Amino acid sequence: MARQLNPKDAKIYNNLANIFFLKGDLSQALRLWHKAADLNPFNAEALYNLATQYERMGEQKTARAYYQRFLSVAPSRLERLKARVRAKLATP
């Protein structure tokens, strides 16, 4: 129903992805996080979610790329999270 209201709202796709992630449907969550990031390349939450999921899957190169994208768009209110991401990227 939410997608019917505004199918171009990246936040809706990010929130749906979070629900699928919590239900254990990782492939659907990844698909929806990608959709959110495609609709809004400045959606820091979707980029961070993609990075952390790829890291969990052992795809470090892809995770690092999403962490870097996250850092480039994340607002200042996420400074503590950005600091943690910078620390992750500083380690090989």
C-alpha positions in Angstrom: 0.0 0.0 0.0 2.8 2.4 0.9 4.4 2.0 -2.5 1.1 2.8 -4.2 1.1 6.2 -2.4 4.4 7.3 -3.7 6.4 4.7 -5.7 9.4 7.0 -6.0 9.9 7.5 -2.3 13.2 6.0 -1.4 12.4 6.0 2.3 9.5 3.6 1.7 11.8 1.1 0.0 14.4 1.5 2.7 11.8 0.8 5.4 10.4 -2.2 3.6 14.0 -3.5 3.2 14.5 -3.2 7.0 11.3 -5.2 7.5 12.4 -8.0 5.2 15.9 -8.0 6.8 14.3 -8.5 10.3 12.2 -11.3 8.8 15.4 -13.0 7.5 14.7 -12.4 3.8 18.1 -11.0 2.9 17.7 -11.2 -0.8 14.5 -9.2 -0.8 16.1 -6.7 1.7 19.1 -6.2 -0.6 16.9 -5.7 -3.6 14.9 -3.0 -1.8 17.9 -1.3 -0.3 19.3 -1.1 -3.9 16.0 0.3 -5.1 16.1 3.0 -2.4 19.7 3.9 -3.3 18.8 4.0 -7.0 15.8 6.3 -6.3 17.8 8.6 -4.1 21.6 8.3 -4.3 21.9 10.6 -1.2 19.9 8.1 1.0 22.6 7.6 3.6 20.6 5.0 5.5 20.1 2.7 2.5 23.8 3.1 1.6 24.9 2.2 5.2 22.5 -0.8 5.2 23.9 -2.0 1.9 27.5 -1.6 3.3 26.8 -3.5 6.5 24.9 -6.3 4.7 27.7 -6.8 2.2 30.2 -6.8 5.0 28.2 -9.5 6.8 28.2 -11.5 3.5 32.0 -11.3 3.3 32.0 -9.1 0.2 34.5 -6.6 1.6 35.2 -4.7 -1.6 31.5 -4.0 -2.2 31.0 -3.1 1.4 33.9 -0.6 1.4 32.4 1.0 -1.8 29.1 1.5 -0.1 30.7 2.7 3.1 32.6 5.3 1.0 29.4 6.4 -0.7 27.7 6.6 2.7 30.5 8.9 4.0 30.2 11.2 1.0 26.4 11.8 1.6 25.8 11.3 5.3 24.6 14.4 7.1 26.5 15.9 10.0 23.9 14.5 12.5 25.4 11.1 11.8 28.9 12.1 12.8 29.4 9.4 15.4 28.3 6.7 12.8 30.6 8.3 10.2 33.5 8.1 12.7 32.9 4.4 13.1 32.8 3.9 9.3 36.0 5.9 8.9 37.7 3.6 11.5 36.4 0.5 9.6 37.8 1.9 6.3 41.2 2.7 8.0 41.7 -1.0 8.7 42.7 -3.3 5.9 
